[in-house]
């Protein structure tokens, strides 16, 4: 199975219509180009917000896609704090992910 870049672009555009992300990072199997039928799209969204829970609900309600998606949200402060710490998930995302912000 190949990476569906049009689907990823569609997701990015839908997220950008909902919020102004500092960065949107594709990670996991899609970023590695190793996609199977069971693969979902893993995204990290870095955004300047005080309410990640509300933002996550809004994203999940408004995104219209035909594939499973897994979203991780970091505030800008969290991202700056954790991205260079090799013991954090943020660092794994930074090292293995691909920015799709545009």
C-alpha atoms as an extended CHARMM CRD file, in Angstrom:
* protein
*
       102  EXT
         1         1  UNK       CA              0.0000000000        0.0000000000        0.0000000000  PROA      1               0.0000000000
         2         2  UNK       CA              1.3120000000        3.4670000000       -0.8550000000  PROA      2               0.0000000000
         3         3  UNK       CA              1.1430000000        6.7320000000        1.0370000000  PROA      3               0.0000000000
         4         4  UNK       CA             -1.9200000000        8.7440000000        0.0220000000  PROA      4               0.0000000000
         5         5  UNK       CA             -0.5000000000       12.2550000000       -0.0950000000  PROA      5               0.0000000000
         6         6  UNK       CA             -3.8260000000       13.7240000000       -1.2340000000  PROA      6               0.0000000000
         7         7  UNK       CA             -5.4760000000       12.4150000000        1.9510000000  PROA      7               0.0000000000
         8         8  UNK       CA             -2.6900000000       13.9010000000        4.0590000000  PROA      8               0.0000000000
         9         9  UNK       CA             -3.0390000000       17.2340000000        2.2530000000  PROA      9               0.0000000000
        10        10  UNK       CA             -6.8040000000       17.1250000000        2.8120000000  PROA      10              0.0000000000
        11        11  UNK       CA             -6.2980000000       16.5640000000        6.5460000000  PROA      11              0.0000000000
        12        12  UNK       CA             -3.7310000000       19.3670000000        6.7380000000  PROA      12              0.0000000000
        13        13  UNK       CA             -6.0890000000       21.7700000000        4.9750000000  PROA      13              0.0000000000
        14        14  UNK       CA             -8.9660000000       20.8340000000        7.2780000000  PROA      14              0.0000000000
        15        15  UNK       CA             -6.8070000000       21.3360000000       10.3760000000  PROA      15              0.0000000000
        16        16  UNK       CA             -5.6120000000       24.7070000000        9.0400000000  PROA      16              0.0000000000
        17        17  UNK       CA             -9.2330000000       25.7700000000        8.5640000000  PROA      17              0.0000000000
        18        18  UNK       CA             -9.9130000000       25.0350000000       12.2460000000  PROA      18              0.0000000000
        19        19  UNK       CA             -6.8130000000       26.5020000000       13.8840000000  PROA      19              0.0000000000
        20        20  UNK       CA             -3.5210000000       28.2350000000       13.2940000000  PROA      20              0.0000000000
        21        21  UNK       CA             -0.9420000000       25.5800000000       14.0790000000  PROA      21              0.0000000000
        22        22  UNK       CA              2.6810000000       26.4650000000       14.6730000000  PROA      22              0.0000000000
        23        23  UNK       CA              3.5000000000       23.1300000000       13.0470000000  PROA      23              0.0000000000
        24        24  UNK       CA              1.7940000000       19.9490000000       11.8850000000  PROA      24              0.0000000000
        25        25  UNK       CA              4.0900000000       16.9240000000       11.8910000000  PROA      25              0.0000000000
        26        26  UNK       CA              3.3300000000       13.6050000000       10.2310000000  PROA      26              0.0000000000
        27        27  UNK       CA              4.9790000000       10.7090000000       12.0690000000  PROA      27              0.0000000000
        28        28  UNK       CA              4.6970000000        6.9430000000       12.3000000000  PROA      28              0.0000000000
        29        29  UNK       CA              4.2490000000        4.5950000000        9.3630000000  PROA      29              0.0000000000
        30        30  UNK       CA              3.0840000000        7.2790000000        6.9180000000  PROA      30              0.0000000000
        31        31  UNK       CA              6.1570000000        9.4210000000        7.6050000000  PROA      31              0.0000000000
        32        32  UNK       CA              8.3790000000        6.3600000000        7.1620000000  PROA      32              0.0000000000
        33        33  UNK       CA              6.5970000000        5.3590000000        3.9530000000  PROA      33              0.0000000000
        34        34  UNK       CA              5.8070000000        1.9170000000        5.3970000000  PROA      34              0.0000000000
        35        35  UNK       CA              2.0320000000        1.8680000000        5.1160000000  PROA      35              0.0000000000
        36        36  UNK       CA             -0.2450000000       -1.1500000000        5.4540000000  PROA      36              0.0000000000
        37        37  UNK       CA             -4.0130000000       -1.6080000000        5.4400000000  PROA      37              0.0000000000
        38        38  UNK       CA             -3.9520000000       -1.3210000000        9.2440000000  PROA      38              0.0000000000
        39        39  UNK       CA             -1.9630000000        1.9340000000        9.2730000000  PROA      39              0.0000000000
        40        40  UNK       CA             -3.4870000000        5.0910000000       10.6500000000  PROA      40              0.0000000000
        41        41  UNK       CA             -2.2660000000        8.6260000000       10.1080000000  PROA      41              0.0000000000
        42        42  UNK       CA             -0.2970000000        9.9160000000       13.0810000000  PROA      42              0.0000000000
        43        43  UNK       CA             -0.1430000000       13.6790000000       13.4580000000  PROA      43              0.0000000000
        44        44  UNK       CA              1.4370000000       15.9740000000       15.9900000000  PROA      44              0.0000000000
        45        45  UNK       CA             -0.0360000000       19.4530000000       16.1310000000  PROA      45              0.0000000000
        46        46  UNK       CA              1.9330000000       22.2150000000       17.8390000000  PROA      46              0.0000000000
        47        47  UNK       CA             -0.3530000000       25.0720000000       18.6940000000  PROA      47              0.0000000000
        48        48  UNK       CA             -0.5150000000       28.0760000000       20.9730000000  PROA      48              0.0000000000
        49        49  UNK       CA             -3.5190000000       27.1870000000       23.1420000000  PROA      49              0.0000000000
        50        50  UNK       CA             -4.6030000000       26.9440000000       26.7520000000  PROA      50              0.0000000000
        51        51  UNK       CA             -7.2040000000       24.2440000000       26.1620000000  PROA      51              0.0000000000
        52        52  UNK       CA             -5.8900000000       21.1840000000       24.3200000000  PROA      52              0.0000000000
        53        53  UNK       CA             -8.9210000000       19.0770000000       25.2240000000  PROA      53              0.0000000000
        54        54  UNK       CA            -11.4060000000       21.4880000000       23.6570000000  PROA      54              0.0000000000
        55        55  UNK       CA             -9.1910000000       21.8750000000       20.6070000000  PROA      55              0.0000000000
        56        56  UNK       CA             -8.9120000000       18.0930000000       20.1830000000  PROA      56              0.0000000000
        57        57  UNK       CA            -12.6950000000       17.7310000000       20.3590000000  PROA      57              0.0000000000
        58        58  UNK       CA            -13.1500000000       20.4380000000       17.7560000000  PROA      58              0.0000000000
        59        59  UNK       CA            -10.6180000000       18.8440000000       15.4060000000  PROA      59              0.0000000000
        60        60  UNK       CA            -12.1190000000       15.3690000000       15.7060000000  PROA      60              0.0000000000
        61        61  UNK       CA            -15.6450000000       16.6720000000       15.1390000000  PROA      61              0.0000000000
        62        62  UNK       CA            -14.7640000000       18.7410000000       12.0880000000  PROA      62              0.0000000000
        63        63  UNK       CA            -12.2700000000       16.5720000000       10.2230000000  PROA      63              0.0000000000
        64        64  UNK       CA            -13.9280000000       14.5760000000        7.4670000000  PROA      64              0.0000000000
        65        65  UNK       CA            -11.6870000000       11.7190000000        6.3450000000  PROA      65              0.0000000000
        66        66  UNK       CA            -11.9960000000        8.0610000000        5.4400000000  PROA      66              0.0000000000
        67        67  UNK       CA             -8.9480000000        6.8090000000        7.3310000000  PROA      67              0.0000000000
        68        68  UNK       CA             -8.1540000000        6.4060000000       11.0140000000  PROA      68              0.0000000000
        69        69  UNK       CA             -6.2150000000        9.2940000000       12.4770000000  PROA      69              0.0000000000
        70        70  UNK       CA             -4.2830000000        9.6260000000       15.7280000000  PROA      70              0.0000000000
        71        71  UNK       CA             -3.5340000000       13.1610000000       16.8910000000  PROA      71              0.0000000000
        72        72  UNK       CA             -1.1280000000       14.3590000000       19.5590000000  PROA      72              0.0000000000
        73        73  UNK       CA             -1.3220000000       18.0210000000       20.5560000000  PROA      73              0.0000000000
        74        74  UNK       CA              1.5090000000       19.9400000000       22.1770000000  PROA      74              0.0000000000
        75        75  UNK       CA              1.2400000000       23.5350000000       23.2780000000  PROA      75              0.0000000000
        76        76  UNK       CA              4.0250000000       25.7070000000       21.9440000000  PROA      76              0.0000000000
        77        77  UNK       CA              5.5610000000       25.8490000000       25.4430000000  PROA      77              0.0000000000
        78        78  UNK       CA              5.4160000000       22.0560000000       25.8310000000  PROA      78              0.0000000000
        79        79  UNK       CA              6.9620000000       21.5180000000       22.4000000000  PROA      79              0.0000000000
        80        80  UNK       CA              9.8430000000       23.9080000000       23.1200000000  PROA      80              0.0000000000
        81        81  UNK       CA             10.4050000000       22.2380000000       26.4930000000  PROA      81              0.0000000000
        82        82  UNK       CA             10.3400000000       18.6130000000       25.3190000000  PROA      82              0.0000000000
        83        83  UNK       CA             11.4220000000       18.4640000000       21.6630000000  PROA      83              0.0000000000
        84        84  UNK       CA             15.1560000000       18.2980000000       22.4250000000  PROA      84              0.0000000000
        85        85  UNK       CA             14.8740000000       15.9340000000       25.4090000000  PROA      85              0.0000000000
        86        86  UNK       CA             15.7990000000       12.4900000000       24.0400000000  PROA      86              0.0000000000
        87        87  UNK       CA             13.6460000000       10.7610000000       26.6510000000  PROA      87              0.0000000000
        88        88  UNK       CA             10.3860000000       12.2840000000       25.3740000000  PROA      88              0.0000000000
        89        89  UNK       CA              7.8420000000       11.3520000000       22.7470000000  PROA      89              0.0000000000
        90        90  UNK       CA              8.1290000000       14.8970000000       21.3770000000  PROA      90              0.0000000000
        91        91  UNK       CA             11.7680000000       14.1950000000       20.5370000000  PROA      91              0.0000000000
        92        92  UNK       CA             10.8600000000       10.9530000000       18.7480000000  PROA      92              0.0000000000
        93        93  UNK       CA              8.3120000000       12.8880000000       16.6950000000  PROA      93              0.0000000000
        94        94  UNK       CA             10.8650000000       15.5950000000       15.9210000000  PROA      94              0.0000000000
        95        95  UNK       CA             13.5130000000       13.0750000000       14.8160000000  PROA      95              0.0000000000
        96        96  UNK       CA             11.2740000000       10.7230000000       12.8140000000  PROA      96              0.0000000000
        97        97  UNK       CA              8.4560000000       12.9760000000       11.6530000000  PROA      97              0.0000000000
        98        98  UNK       CA              7.9630000000       15.2130000000        8.6430000000  PROA      98              0.0000000000
        99        99  UNK       CA              6.4920000000       18.6900000000        8.8530000000  PROA      99              0.0000000000
       100       100  UNK       CA              3.4520000000       19.0650000000        6.5900000000  PROA      100             0.0000000000
       101       101  UNK       CA              2.5700000000       22.6000000000        7.6330000000  PROA      101             0.0000000000
       102       102  UNK       CA              2.8390000000       23.8540000000        4.1290000000  PROA      102             0.0000000000
